[in-house]
């Protein structure tokens, strides 16, 4: 499956604009992580783009989130992509993250929410106004973006990045696509 096919599938299955922007954000971060680690950028990007394909169908049944997407994509993408998608919701699916790709997706999924929240509290509501220092400060404030799982962000350390390196990488990735995100 190429990006165009994946994007078409996303548009068919994701109607909520914020969720659509979220998968674009996670795609951008995953591509940047792949570049950093010398992995396949297109493949890692697909993982980010497709990871929440079933969310609108499974939001009331979290045990199915990720599993339905894997069923929808079976035979269309490599098994490692399916495993990463299943494991990004490991708390409910029972699929434990094992590979660098699995852990990267979990960290990217979480950091995207924190960085977008940081942008939304800026006076101009722009990613260009967000600095790594801001992300670091907001990461420590447990009452800020309360639903963002800080432990999932910390998974970046399991793939060889410090928090600060990860914040910088993710922020740059999102700033590059700020127009698509309307931020």
C-alpha positions as CSV (number, residue, x, y, z in Angstrom):
1,X,0.0,0.0,0.0
2,X,1.4,3.4,-0.9
3,X,0.6,6.7,0.8
4,X,-2.1,7.8,-1.7
5,X,-4.0,4.5,-1.1
6,X,-3.5,4.9,2.7
7,X,-4.7,8.5,2.6
8,X,-7.8,7.5,0.7
9,X,-8.6,4.8,3.3
10,X,-8.1,7.4,6.0
11,X,-10.5,9.8,4.3
12,X,-13.1,7.1,4.0
13,X,-12.8,6.1,7.7
14,X,-12.0,9.3,9.5
15,X,-14.5,12.1,9.3
16,X,-13.5,14.0,12.5
17,X,-11.1,16.8,11.3
18,X,-9.1,16.8,14.6
19,X,-8.6,13.1,14.3
20,X,-7.6,13.5,10.7
21,X,-5.0,16.1,11.6
22,X,-3.8,13.8,14.5
23,X,-3.0,11.0,12.1
24,X,-1.1,13.4,9.8
25,X,0.9,14.6,12.8
26,X,1.7,11.1,13.9
27,X,2.7,10.2,10.3
28,X,5.1,13.2,10.3
29,X,6.7,12.2,13.6
30,X,7.1,8.6,12.5
31,X,8.8,9.6,9.3
32,X,11.2,11.8,11.2
33,X,11.9,8.9,13.6
34,X,12.5,6.5,10.7
35,X,15.0,9.0,9.2
36,X,16.8,9.4,12.5
37,X,17.1,5.6,12.9
38,X,17.8,4.8,9.2
39,X,14.5,2.9,8.8
40,X,12.0,3.0,5.9
41,X,10.4,6.4,6.1
42,X,7.5,5.5,3.9
43,X,6.7,2.4,5.9
44,X,7.0,4.1,9.2
45,X,4.9,7.0,7.9
46,X,2.1,4.5,6.9
47,X,2.1,3.2,10.4
48,X,1.5,6.7,11.8
49,X,-1.1,7.6,9.1
50,X,-3.1,4.4,9.5
51,X,-2.9,3.7,13.3
52,X,-6.3,5.2,14.2
53,X,-8.1,4.1,11.1
54,X,-10.8,2.3,13.2
55,X,-11.0,4.9,16.0
56,X,-14.4,6.3,15.0
57,X,-15.8,2.8,14.9
58,X,-14.2,1.6,18.2
59,X,-14.1,4.6,20.4
60,X,-16.8,3.1,22.6
61,X,-15.1,-0.3,22.6
62,X,-11.4,0.4,23.4
63,X,-10.6,-3.4,23.4
64,X,-11.2,-3.4,19.7
65,X,-9.2,-0.3,18.8
66,X,-6.2,-1.2,16.7
67,X,-7.4,-4.8,16.2
68,X,-10.1,-3.8,13.7
69,X,-7.6,-1.6,11.8
70,X,-5.3,-4.7,11.6
71,X,-8.1,-6.7,10.2
72,X,-8.9,-4.0,7.7
73,X,-5.3,-3.8,6.5
74,X,-4.5,-7.5,6.6
75,X,-2.7,-8.5,3.3
76,X,-2.3,-4.9,2.3
77,X,0.7,-3.9,4.6
78,X,3.5,-5.9,6.1
79,X,2.9,-7.8,9.4
80,X,5.2,-5.4,11.3
81,X,2.8,-2.5,10.5
82,X,-0.1,-4.5,11.8
83,X,1.8,-5.4,15.0
84,X,2.7,-1.8,15.6
85,X,-0.9,-0.7,15.1
86,X,-2.2,-3.5,17.4
87,X,0.4,-2.7,20.1
88,X,-0.2,1.1,20.1
89,X,-3.3,0.4,22.3
90,X,-1.5,-2.4,24.2
91,X,-3.3,-1.5,27.5
92,X,-6.5,-2.8,26.0
93,X,-5.4,-5.2,23.2
94,X,-2.8,-7.1,25.1
95,X,-0.4,-6.8,22.2
96,X,2.8,-5.7,23.9
97,X,5.1,-3.3,22.0
98,X,8.3,-5.2,21.1
99,X,10.0,-3.5,18.2
100,X,11.4,-0.1,17.7
101,X,8.5,0.7,15.4
102,X,6.0,-0.4,18.0
103,X,7.5,1.8,20.7
104,X,8.0,4.7,18.3
105,X,4.3,4.7,17.4
106,X,3.3,4.8,21.0
107,X,5.6,7.7,21.8
108,X,4.7,9.6,18.6
109,X,1.0,9.1,19.2
110,X,1.3,10.7,22.7
111,X,3.8,13.5,21.9
112,X,1.6,14.7,19.1
113,X,-1.1,15.6,21.5
114,X,1.2,17.4,23.9
115,X,2.8,19.5,21.2
116,X,-0.6,20.4,19.7
117,X,-1.8,21.4,23.1
118,X,1.3,23.6,23.5
119,X,0.5,25.3,20.2
120,X,-3.1,25.9,21.2
121,X,-2.1,27.9,24.3
122,X,0.2,30.2,22.4
123,X,-1.2,33.7,21.8
124,X,-1.2,33.0,18.0
125,X,-2.0,29.3,18.3
126,X,0.9,28.5,16.0
127,X,3.4,25.6,16.1
128,X,6.1,28.1,15.0
129,X,5.7,29.8,18.5
130,X,6.3,26.5,20.4
131,X,9.9,25.9,21.6
132,X,11.4,22.7,23.0
133,X,11.7,24.5,26.4
134,X,7.9,25.0,26.3
135,X,7.2,21.3,25.6
136,X,9.6,20.3,28.3
137,X,7.9,22.6,30.8
138,X,4.4,21.5,29.8
139,X,5.4,17.8,29.9
140,X,6.2,18.3,33.6
141,X,2.8,19.9,34.4
142,X,0.5,17.0,35.0
143,X,-2.6,19.2,34.9
144,X,-1.7,20.4,31.4
145,X,-3.1,18.2,28.6
146,X,-4.2,15.8,31.3
147,X,-5.2,13.0,28.8
148,X,-1.7,12.8,27.3
149,X,0.0,9.8,28.6
150,X,3.5,10.9,29.8
151,X,4.7,7.3,30.2
152,X,3.9,6.6,26.6
153,X,6.0,9.7,25.6
154,X,8.8,8.3,27.8
155,X,8.9,5.2,25.6
156,X,11.2,7.3,23.4
157,X,13.9,6.4,25.8
158,X,13.4,2.7,25.0
159,X,14.2,3.4,21.4
160,X,17.3,5.5,22.1
161,X,16.2,9.1,22.4
162,X,16.3,11.4,25.4
163,X,13.1,13.3,26.1
164,X,14.7,16.5,24.9
165,X,15.9,14.9,21.7
166,X,12.4,13.5,21.1
167,X,10.7,16.8,21.9
168,X,12.9,18.5,19.4
169,X,12.5,15.9,16.7
170,X,8.7,15.7,17.1
171,X,8.3,19.5,17.2
172,X,10.3,20.0,14.0
173,X,8.2,17.3,12.3
174,X,5.0,19.1,13.2
175,X,6.3,22.5,12.3
176,X,7.1,21.2,8.8
177,X,3.4,20.3,8.3
178,X,1.9,23.2,10.3
179,X,-0.2,24.4,7.3
180,X,-1.8,20.9,7.0
181,X,-2.5,21.0,10.7
182,X,-3.9,24.6,10.6
183,X,-1.4,25.5,13.4
